[in-house]
Amino acid sequence: MARATGLSAVIVDDHPAVRAGVAHWLATGTPPIRVAASGDDVRVAWTGEGATADVVILDLHLGGPTPAMGELRRLAGAGRRVVVYSMRADDEIALHCLELGALSYLTKAEGAEHLLEAAAAAASGRAYTPPSLAGALAGDRSTGRPTLSARETEVLIEWFQSESKDFVGQRLGISPRTVNTHLEHIRVKYAMSGRAAPTKAALLARAIQDGLVRVDDL
């Protein structure tokens, strides 16, 4: 949760130059984001000021070729808001990260603007899909697309545009419980089609893949 002193982040990356660059971008952004801690090991996100930072900016490859998926799973499972910032422009890995609980996946080819937007969105518990990932996902019209009712599609789009199910309910004239029921039905349909979407970010990625929403609609 953001504190009175403003938003804070912990940067986990094994390249000092990347850590320094990201720290500068965050500090000079709007809103500015204070770097509470940074380091080349994920332990920095669990100790000291890093343990209470609003956002974790995580590189997937920390001193080795194996992606740190287990570390991402543990962070997300503990309720941490994670933005994955990786060298790999791999749609499959990106979606897997979103399924594990990351709120955004950006490649290091993307600049300060998108990283700042992703970090600020994550601090508020919102997903962010950068244009490069959105374009790649939009080009994949999966044959496993589930059939959603008109109401389910309406609820889904409103939820992507909102920060709470309460607000969706107010907009559509239904109860938050009904909103949640529709969303659970959508998740079940995706799971049954073999394309599970357990997180909001993963569900957004699936919806973009299936042409249900466009980034311009968000």
C-alpha positions as CSV (number, residue, x, y, z in Angstrom):
1,M,0.0,0.0,0.0
2,A,1.3,3.5,-0.9
3,R,2.3,5.5,2.2
4,A,2.2,9.3,2.8
5,T,5.8,9.6,1.6
6,G,4.7,8.4,-1.9
7,L,5.2,5.3,-3.9
8,S,8.2,3.1,-3.5
9,A,9.9,0.3,-5.4
10,V,12.5,-2.3,-5.1
11,I,14.6,-3.2,-8.1
12,V,15.9,-6.7,-8.6
13,D,18.3,-7.0,-11.5
14,D,21.8,-8.4,-11.9
15,H,23.1,-5.5,-14.0
16,P,24.2,-2.4,-12.0
17,A,23.7,-0.2,-15.1
18,V,20.1,-1.4,-15.5
19,R,19.4,-0.8,-11.8
20,A,20.9,2.7,-12.0
21,G,18.9,3.6,-15.1
22,V,15.6,2.3,-13.7
23,A,16.2,4.1,-10.4
24,H,16.7,7.4,-12.4
25,W,13.6,6.8,-14.4
26,L,11.5,6.1,-11.3
27,A,12.9,9.1,-9.4
28,T,12.3,11.6,-12.2
29,G,8.9,10.2,-13.3
30,T,5.4,11.6,-12.7
31,P,4.5,10.6,-10.1
32,P,8.1,10.1,-8.8
33,I,8.7,6.6,-7.3
34,R,11.3,6.3,-4.5
35,V,13.7,3.4,-4.8
36,A,13.6,1.8,-1.4
37,A,16.2,-0.8,-2.2
38,S,17.9,-2.5,-5.2
39,G,20.2,-5.5,-5.7
40,D,21.1,-8.5,-7.8
41,D,19.3,-11.0,-5.6
42,V,15.6,-11.4,-4.9
43,R,16.3,-11.4,-1.2
44,V,16.5,-7.6,-1.4
45,A,12.7,-7.7,-1.9
46,W,12.2,-9.6,1.3
47,T,14.4,-7.7,3.7
48,G,14.8,-4.2,5.0
49,E,12.9,-1.4,3.2
50,G,12.6,-3.7,0.1
51,A,10.2,-5.9,2.1
52,T,7.6,-3.1,2.2
53,A,8.1,-1.5,-1.2
54,D,4.9,-0.9,-3.1
55,V,6.2,-2.4,-6.3
56,V,8.8,-5.1,-7.1
57,I,10.6,-4.6,-10.5
58,L,12.0,-8.0,-11.3
59,D,14.4,-9.2,-13.9
60,L,13.7,-12.9,-14.8
61,H,17.4,-13.8,-15.3
62,L,19.5,-13.3,-12.2
63,G,22.9,-14.5,-12.9
64,G,21.8,-17.6,-14.9
65,P,19.8,-18.8,-17.9
66,T,16.9,-20.2,-15.9
67,P,14.0,-17.7,-15.5
68,A,13.2,-16.9,-11.8
69,M,9.6,-18.2,-12.1
70,G,9.7,-19.7,-8.6
71,E,10.7,-16.3,-7.1
72,L,8.0,-14.6,-9.1
73,R,5.4,-17.1,-7.8
74,R,6.5,-16.6,-4.2
75,L,6.4,-12.8,-4.5
76,A,2.9,-12.8,-6.1
77,G,1.7,-15.4,-3.6
78,A,2.7,-13.1,-0.8
79,G,0.6,-10.3,-2.3
80,R,3.6,-8.4,-3.7
81,R,2.9,-6.2,-6.8
82,V,5.4,-7.3,-9.4
83,V,6.4,-5.8,-12.7
84,V,8.6,-8.2,-14.7
85,Y,11.3,-6.3,-16.7
86,S,13.2,-8.7,-18.9
87,M,15.5,-8.9,-21.9
88,R,13.3,-11.7,-23.4
89,A,10.6,-10.6,-25.9
90,D,8.8,-14.0,-25.6
91,D,5.0,-13.9,-25.6
92,E,4.7,-17.4,-24.0
93,I,6.9,-16.4,-21.1
94,A,5.2,-13.1,-20.7
95,L,1.8,-14.8,-20.4
96,H,3.2,-17.3,-18.0
97,C,4.4,-14.5,-15.8
98,L,1.0,-12.9,-15.8
99,E,-0.6,-16.3,-14.9
100,L,1.8,-16.5,-12.0
101,G,0.6,-13.1,-10.7
102,A,2.8,-10.4,-12.3
103,L,0.8,-7.3,-13.0
104,S,2.9,-6.4,-16.1
105,Y,5.6,-7.8,-18.4
106,L,7.9,-5.4,-20.2
107,T,11.0,-5.9,-22.3
108,K,14.1,-3.9,-21.7
109,A,13.7,-2.5,-25.2
110,E,10.8,-0.5,-23.9
111,G,11.6,2.9,-22.5
112,A,11.0,4.9,-19.4
113,E,7.5,5.9,-20.2
114,H,6.1,2.3,-20.2
115,L,8.1,1.2,-17.2
116,L,6.8,4.2,-15.2
117,E,3.2,3.5,-16.3
118,A,3.5,-0.1,-15.4
119,A,5.0,0.7,-12.0
120,A,2.4,3.3,-11.1
121,A,-0.4,0.9,-12.2
122,A,1.1,-2.0,-10.2
123,A,1.3,0.2,-7.1
124,S,-2.5,0.7,-7.4
125,G,-3.0,-3.1,-8.0
126,R,-3.8,-2.6,-11.7
127,A,-2.5,-4.5,-14.7
128,Y,-0.6,-2.7,-17.5
129,T,-0.1,-4.1,-21.0
130,P,2.6,-2.2,-23.0
131,P,1.9,-1.8,-26.7
132,S,4.5,-4.3,-27.9
133,L,3.0,-7.1,-25.8
134,A,-0.5,-6.0,-26.7
135,G,0.3,-6.1,-30.4
136,A,1.8,-9.6,-30.2
137,L,-1.1,-10.9,-28.2
138,A,-3.6,-9.3,-30.5
139,G,-2.1,-11.2,-33.4
140,D,-2.8,-14.5,-31.8
141,R,-6.5,-15.4,-32.2
142,S,-6.5,-18.7,-30.4
143,T,-8.7,-21.6,-31.5
144,G,-9.4,-22.2,-27.8
145,R,-11.3,-19.0,-27.4
146,P,-14.3,-19.6,-25.0
147,T,-17.7,-18.3,-25.9
148,L,-18.7,-15.5,-23.5
149,S,-22.2,-14.1,-23.2
150,A,-22.9,-10.5,-24.0
151,R,-23.3,-9.8,-20.3
152,E,-20.0,-11.5,-19.4
153,T,-18.2,-9.6,-22.1
154,E,-19.7,-6.3,-20.8
155,V,-18.7,-7.1,-17.2
156,L,-15.2,-8.1,-18.3
157,I,-14.6,-4.9,-20.2
158,E,-16.0,-2.7,-17.4
159,W,-13.7,-4.6,-14.9
160,F,-10.6,-3.9,-17.0
161,Q,-11.6,-0.2,-17.0
162,S,-12.2,-0.1,-13.3
163,E,-10.3,-0.5,-10.1
164,S,-13.0,-2.3,-8.2
165,K,-15.9,-4.7,-8.6
166,D,-18.0,-2.3,-6.6
167,F,-17.6,0.3,-9.3
168,V,-18.4,-2.2,-12.0
169,G,-21.6,-3.1,-10.2
170,Q,-22.6,0.6,-9.9
171,R,-22.0,1.1,-13.6
172,L,-24.0,-1.9,-14.6
173,G,-26.7,-1.8,-12.0
174,I,-25.8,-5.1,-10.5
175,S,-24.3,-6.2,-7.1
176,P,-20.6,-6.8,-6.6
177,R,-21.4,-10.4,-5.9
178,T,-23.0,-10.8,-9.3
179,V,-20.0,-9.1,-10.9
180,N,-17.8,-11.7,-9.1
181,T,-20.0,-14.5,-10.3
182,H,-19.7,-13.4,-13.9
183,L,-15.9,-13.2,-13.6
184,E,-15.7,-16.6,-12.0
185,H,-17.7,-18.1,-14.9
186,I,-15.4,-16.4,-17.4
187,R,-12.3,-17.9,-15.6
188,V,-13.9,-21.4,-15.6
189,K,-14.6,-21.1,-19.3
190,Y,-11.0,-20.1,-20.0
191,A,-9.7,-22.9,-17.8
192,M,-11.9,-25.5,-19.5
193,S,-10.6,-24.3,-22.9
194,G,-7.0,-25.0,-21.6
195,R,-6.1,-21.4,-21.3
196,A,-6.3,-20.7,-17.6
197,A,-6.3,-17.0,-16.6
198,P,-6.1,-17.0,-12.8
199,T,-5.1,-13.3,-12.4
200,K,-6.6,-10.1,-13.7
201,A,-3.4,-9.4,-15.8
202,A,-3.6,-12.9,-17.4
203,L,-7.3,-12.4,-18.1
204,L,-6.6,-9.1,-19.8
205,A,-3.9,-10.8,-21.9
206,R,-6.4,-13.5,-22.9
207,A,-9.0,-11.0,-23.8
208,I,-6.6,-9.0,-26.0
209,Q,-5.6,-12.3,-27.7
210,D,-9.2,-13.1,-28.4
211,G,-10.1,-9.7,-29.7
212,L,-12.5,-9.0,-26.9
213,V,-10.8,-5.7,-26.0
214,R,-8.2,-3.4,-27.5
215,V,-5.6,-1.4,-25.6
216,D,-7.3,1.7,-26.9
217,D,-10.4,0.7,-25.0
218,L,-8.6,0.6,-21.6
